Every structure is written in C-alpha cells, then in structure tokens.
Amino acid sequence: MTSGFVDRLRTMPVRASAVITGHVAASLARNLFATSIVLLVAVAIGFRPSAGVGEWLATVGLVALYILAITYLFAAIGLAAKSTESANGYGFILLFLPHVSSAFVPVETMPRWLEVFADNQPITPIIDALRALLIGTEMGASGYLAVGWCLLILAVAAMWAAVLFRAKAGQR
C-alpha cells in the first residue's frame, strides 16, 4: 500500500480487487508448487497413498481451495494491520491451528476441553478429508465440512480484504 506501484494503479481504470487478486493468485501458485514438493519428498521417503485419479483431483482441489482461502485471509489481516510486524504477529496465531487438530494425533486422545476446540475448528475436517482421499480412511462428513469451512473463510476474507483495500487506497 505504500509503494509507487499502488499509487500508479489508483490513477488507472483498474479495479481495486484486481490488485488483491493478483497477489493472491501469485501466492496460490507459489504455495501449490511448494505443496507439490513436500508431497514428492513424502513419497520419496516412504509415503504410499492409495488414491486413484479421482481422489488425487479432489485432493488437489481441496488443497487449492484451502490455500486460496487462507491466502485471502492473510491478505485481509495484512491490510488490517497497522504495520508489517503486527501483520506477521496476527498471522502467526493462525499457524497454531494445525497443531490443535487431527493432523498429528486423533482428536479423541486430547483432553476434553482441547478435543471440543479441535473438533470445531476448520483444520480438522480439512485434514480428515485429505487423509480420507489419500489413504482411504473413512470420509464421513469431513469432506463437506472442509469445503464449507474453506468457502466460508474465502467469502469472508475476500470481502474483508476488498473493503480494507478500497479504504486504504482511498477508493470508497
């Protein structure tokens, strides 16, 4: 928001959402590439998914949707923050959610108060759905919940980011 590039865009007939969308699209591409490298390393060291073509396509779609949603959320947080340091701090808090989910241990093995939180946050159904797609565990409702959470986060974050960008760019 402080670069001359954004000032230049404000003088042109460019929609405010295009700037945010461009940043998010670039981040999505980078993160999908990084995720594919992590998956290739996992396979190289012994991960053997049992997924077929359809499950792989669904996995890529869910991962892309999650990355898109979380990237828009981080963009909105960055726009809402007063400084780069505070934006990093706010985003850092969100990085703890995977640690309080079914990613590392079954939720039912957690203390009751933590189990309730882990069961009702977005990362758990996303992890459960990806696990079901890749290694064939029971999907249950986790697929619908994962997509629902991602779409909800995406919708709220995209609207929030657009409002903040217009306000900061002086285009109310």
matplotlib code that plots the C-alpha trace (Angstrom):
import matplotlib.pyplot as plt

x = [0.0, 3.0, 4.7, 4.5, 3.0, -0.2, -0.3, 0.1, -2.7, -5.0, -4.6, -5.6, -9.0, -8.1, -10.5, -9.2, -9.9, -7.5, -4.5, -5.5, -6.5, -3.1, -1.2, -3.4, -3.1, 0.7, 0.7, -1.6, 0.8, 3.8, 2.1, 0.8, 4.3, 5.7, 3.0, 3.8, 7.5, 6.5, 4.3, 7.1, 9.5, 6.9, 6.6, 10.4, 10.8, 8.0, 4.5, 2.4, -1.1, -3.7, -5.7, -6.9, -7.1, -10.4, -9.2, -6.0, -8.0, -10.2, -7.1, -5.6, -8.9, -9.2, -5.6, -6.0, -9.3, -7.7, -4.6, -6.8, -9.0, -6.1, -4.2, -7.1, -7.4, -3.7, -4.1, -7.0, -5.1, -2.1, -4.4, -6.0, -2.7, -1.0, 2.5, 4.3, 5.3, 1.8, 0.6, 3.2, 2.1, -1.6, -0.8, 1.4, -1.5, -3.3, -0.3, -1.1, -4.4, -2.9, -1.3, -4.7, -6.3, -6.3, -3.1, -0.8, -2.9, -6.5, -8.8, -10.3, -7.0, -6.8, -8.1, -11.8, -11.5, -9.0, -11.0, -14.0, -11.9, -10.1, -13.4, -14.9, -12.1, -11.6, -8.3, -9.6, -12.1, -9.7, -7.0, -9.5, -10.8, -7.3, -6.4, -9.6, -8.8, -5.2, -5.1, -8.7, -9.8, -13.5, -14.6, -17.8, -18.9, -15.4, -15.4, -18.4, -17.2, -13.8, -15.2, -17.8, -15.1, -12.9, -15.7, -16.8, -13.3, -12.8, -16.0, -15.5, -11.8, -12.2, -15.0, -13.0, -9.8, -11.7, -13.3, -9.9, -8.1, -10.6, -10.5, -6.7, -6.4, -8.8, -11.4, -14.5]
y = [0.0, 2.3, 1.6, 3.8, 0.9, 1.0, 4.8, 4.3, 1.7, 4.2, 6.6, 3.9, 2.3, -0.8, -2.4, -2.4, -6.1, -6.9, -5.9, -8.2, -11.0, -10.7, -11.0, -13.9, -15.7, -15.5, -16.8, -19.6, -20.7, -20.5, -22.4, -25.1, -25.6, -25.8, -28.3, -30.5, -30.5, -31.5, -34.3, -35.5, -35.6, -37.5, -40.1, -40.3, -41.1, -43.7, -42.2, -44.5, -43.0, -45.4, -42.6, -43.1, -40.3, -39.0, -38.8, -37.1, -34.5, -33.9, -33.6, -31.0, -29.1, -29.2, -28.1, -25.3, -24.1, -24.2, -22.2, -19.7, -19.2, -18.9, -16.6, -14.2, -14.3, -13.4, -10.6, -9.2, -9.4, -7.7, -4.9, -4.6, -4.5, -1.2, -2.4, -5.3, -6.6, -6.7, -8.4, -11.1, -11.4, -11.8, -14.4, -16.3, -17.0, -18.8, -21.1, -22.9, -24.3, -27.3, -28.3, -28.3, -30.6, -34.2, -33.6, -35.2, -37.2, -38.4, -35.7, -38.2, -38.7, -35.0, -33.6, -32.9, -29.1, -29.3, -32.0, -29.7, -27.0, -29.3, -30.8, -27.5, -25.6, -25.6, -27.6, -30.8, -31.6, -30.5, -32.9, -35.7, -35.2, -35.2, -38.3, -40.0, -39.0, -40.1, -43.2, -44.3, -43.7, -43.0, -39.7, -39.2, -35.5, -34.2, -33.5, -31.3, -29.6, -29.0, -27.4, -25.5, -24.1, -23.1, -21.4, -19.5, -18.3, -17.4, -15.4, -13.5, -12.9, -11.7, -9.3, -8.0, -7.6, -5.7, -3.3, -2.7, -2.2, 0.3, 2.2, 2.2, 3.1, 5.9, 4.4, 4.2]
z = [0.0, 0.3, -3.0, -6.0, -7.9, -6.0, -6.5, -10.2, -10.2, -8.5, -11.4, -13.9, -14.5, -12.6, -10.1, -6.6, -6.3, -9.2, -7.1, -4.3, -6.7, -8.4, -5.1, -4.0, -7.4, -7.3, -3.7, -4.7, -7.4, -5.1, -2.4, -4.7, -6.1, -2.5, -1.5, -4.5, -3.5, 0.1, -1.3, -3.6, -0.7, 1.3, -1.4, -1.8, 1.9, 2.0, 1.9, -0.2, -0.9, -2.2, -4.0, -7.6, -10.2, -8.8, -5.3, -6.5, -8.4, -5.3, -3.1, -5.4, -5.5, -1.7, -1.2, -3.7, -2.1, 1.3, 0.1, -1.6, 1.5, 3.9, 1.5, 1.2, 5.0, 5.4, 2.8, 4.8, 8.0, 6.3, 5.2, 8.6, 10.5, 11.3, 10.4, 8.8, 12.2, 13.6, 10.4, 11.0, 14.6, 13.8, 11.1, 13.4, 15.7, 12.8, 12.2, 15.5, 14.3, 12.6, 15.9, 17.6, 15.1, 14.0, 11.9, 14.5, 16.9, 17.0, 18.4, 20.9, 22.6, 23.6, 26.9, 26.7, 26.6, 23.7, 21.9, 21.8, 20.2, 17.8, 16.6, 15.9, 14.0, 10.2, 10.0, 11.5, 8.7, 6.1, 7.4, 7.8, 4.3, 2.8, 4.8, 3.6, 0.0, 0.0, 2.2, 2.2, 5.8, 6.4, 4.9, 6.8, 6.7, 6.8, 3.0, 3.1, 6.3, 4.8, 1.6, 3.7, 6.0, 3.1, 1.2, 4.3, 5.1, 1.5, 1.2, 4.5, 3.8, 0.2, 1.2, 4.2, 2.0, -0.7, 1.8, 3.5, 0.2, -1.1, 2.2, 2.3, -1.4, -1.0, -3.4, -1.2]

ax = plt.figure().add_subplot(projection="3d")
ax.plot(x, y, z, "-o")
ax.set_aspect("equal")
plt.show()
